[in-house]
Amino acid sequence: MDIYDELLRWAKGEGVELFGIEPRRIPGRGIGVVATKDIQKDDRILHVPTTTLRAIETVPKHITKNFPKDARVHGLLAADLALETLSPTSKYAAWNAVVPSQSDIFATLPLAWDPALHPFLPPPALSLVQKQLAKFALDHASFQTSLPSLPSSPTVPRDTYLYTWLLTNTRTFYFETPRTLRLRLPRDDRMVLQPVADLFNHAAAGCAVSFDAASFTITADRPYAAGDEVYICYGQHSNDFLLAEYGFVLEENGWDEVGLDEAVLAELDGKQRERLEERGFLGGYVLDADTVCYRTQVALRLLCVPLREWRRFVDGGVGEGEEAAQAKVDRLLVKILRRYLVKIDGTLETLSTLEVGEVGQREMLSMRWQQIRGLVDKTIMGLES
Ligand SMILES: C[S@@+](CC[C@H](N)C(=O)[O-])C[C@H]1O[C@@H](n2cnc3c(N)ncnc32)[C@H](O)[C@@H]1O
C-alpha cells in the first residue's frame, strides 16, 4: 500500500469522504488533488468532519499548559507537530508521511532561505517575511521555554521547530473553534490543520470551501474532466504574497500586483510624507494589470498641483484643470516607472551572477522580477498610448 492509499484508508476511518478525487504527485507542486472521473460544477468533492481537524483544542494539555496564556495557535500547532512527529507511534503517521519534507520546505519558503537572498525579494514579499521572522522568534522562544517542563524534557533543534512552523503556515485553514472565539484570537491566528483538504494546490480561482461547526465541504467551482488537477483558492493573493507565505508564484494570476512604495516614496520629501500621513495616504502604493491605485494617484498629485488643489482632490472634488493635472501625474508616473525598470533590470542582472542560496531559489526570484517587469512595462505602455 503506498503512502496515499494509507492516508486515504486512515482518513476514511476518520469519516473523511472523497467523491471523484484522489491525491497524486504533480511535477513541481508536490502533491495535488486530481479528478478520477468527470466532475460537474457544484458537485461535492470532499467532506471533512471537524473531529479530524488539528486545532488548538487537540494540542495535548502537557504542551499547552507550559506555553504562555496568550501563546499563538500557530506556535502551539507547530509545537504539537514538532513533538508528535518525533514520536514513532503518532496517531497522524499517515498524514506525516505525505507532507513535504524539511528539505522541500526549506528550499521553497523564503524565510528559510540564506538571508543573503532576502534583499532580492520584492519589497512586499520581504516585508511579509520580516513579519514572519518576528512571529517565529516569539513562538520559538515560548517553545524553548516550555521544553524543560515537558515529560522527558525533549531536545528539539531550532530547524525542526522552524520546519513544523512553516508546515503549519502553508497548510492551515481559517476556522473558528470555541476557544479561538472565546480567547478573541486575531483572525490570522484562527487556524486549523486539516488532513486531506490540505493537499489541494492553489489557483487564482478554485473550488468553494465552506465550513460549519460539524464539517468542511469542498464543492467544484466548474466542471473538471477525469485527470484534471482540482484546485482551491487560498485567497485573492498577489504573487509576492504567495511567494512569501507559500513558496511559489502563479504564471496566471488575476490578483497579482506590484508594490510601488519604494519607487514612489523616493520622490517625496519629509513634509510631503507628513501631509500624506495626515490624510492616511502614506504608502501602500500598488499597480495591477489594469490600474494604478488611487493611493498612488493621491501621492503623485501632491507633486504635480498646488496644495489647495491637492486638498480638493483628496476631499473628492474635481477642479477645472482636472485633465491637465491628470496628464501631469501620468507623465510623472511614467518617469518613475521607467526609473523603476532600470532598478529591476539591475536586480535581474545581479541575480544572474549571484552565487548565494540555491539555483531554484534564484530562479524563483528572477521569475518574480520578470513578472513585475512585465506589469510595469504594460502600465507604461498604457499610460503612453
Ligand atoms: C496546502 S499545501 C498543498 C499541498 C502540497 N502541494 C503538498 O505537496 O502537500 C500548500 C503548498 O503546496 C504548494 N502549492 C500550492 N499551490 C501551488 C501552485 N499553484 N504551484 C506550485 N506550488 C503550489 C506550495 O508549496 C504550498 O506551500
PDBQT file of the ligand as one rigid body, heavy atoms in Angstrom, charges set to zero:
ROOT
HETATM    1  C1  LIG A 401      -1.697  23.347   1.316  1.00  0.00    +0.000 C 
HETATM    2  S1  LIG A 401      -0.269  22.754   0.588  1.00  0.00    +0.000 S 
HETATM    3  C2  LIG A 401      -0.869  21.951  -0.840  1.00  0.00    +0.000 C 
HETATM    4  C3  LIG A 401      -0.330  20.550  -0.997  1.00  0.00    +0.000 C 
HETATM    5  C4  LIG A 401       1.137  20.478  -1.316  1.00  0.00    +0.000 C 
HETATM    6  N1  LIG A 401       1.359  20.623  -2.746  1.00  0.00    +0.000 N 
HETATM    7  C5  LIG A 401       1.770  19.199  -0.830  1.00  0.00    +0.000 C 
HETATM    8  O1  LIG A 401       2.632  18.662  -1.531  1.00  0.00    +0.000 OA
HETATM    9  O2  LIG A 401       1.468  18.755   0.263  1.00  0.00    +0.000 OA
HETATM   10  C6  LIG A 401       0.432  24.257   0.045  1.00  0.00    +0.000 C 
HETATM   11  C7  LIG A 401       1.766  24.100  -0.667  1.00  0.00    +0.000 C 
HETATM   12  O3  LIG A 401       1.573  23.500  -1.946  1.00  0.00    +0.000 OA
HETATM   13  C8  LIG A 401       2.389  24.114  -2.937  1.00  0.00    +0.000 C 
HETATM   14  N2  LIG A 401       1.493  24.749  -3.927  1.00  0.00    +0.000 N 
HETATM   15  C9  LIG A 401       0.183  25.036  -3.793  1.00  0.00    +0.000 A 
HETATM   16  N3  LIG A 401      -0.330  25.542  -4.913  1.00  0.00    +0.000 NA
HETATM   17  C10 LIG A 401       0.684  25.593  -5.800  1.00  0.00    +0.000 A 
HETATM   18  C11 LIG A 401       0.787  26.035  -7.151  1.00  0.00    +0.000 A 
HETATM   19  N4  LIG A 401      -0.253  26.504  -7.819  1.00  0.00    +0.000 N 
HETATM   20  N5  LIG A 401       2.003  25.941  -7.750  1.00  0.00    +0.000 NA
HETATM   21  C12 LIG A 401       3.079  25.460  -7.090  1.00  0.00    +0.000 A 
HETATM   22  N6  LIG A 401       3.039  25.024  -5.804  1.00  0.00    +0.000 NA
HETATM   23  C13 LIG A 401       1.857  25.084  -5.169  1.00  0.00    +0.000 A 
HETATM   24  C14 LIG A 401       3.241  25.126  -2.205  1.00  0.00    +0.000 C 
HETATM   25  O4  LIG A 401       4.449  24.502  -1.862  1.00  0.00    +0.000 OA
HETATM   26  C15 LIG A 401       2.418  25.430  -0.967  1.00  0.00    +0.000 C 
HETATM   27  O5  LIG A 401       3.211  25.880   0.114  1.00  0.00    +0.000 OA
ENDROOT
TORSDOF 0
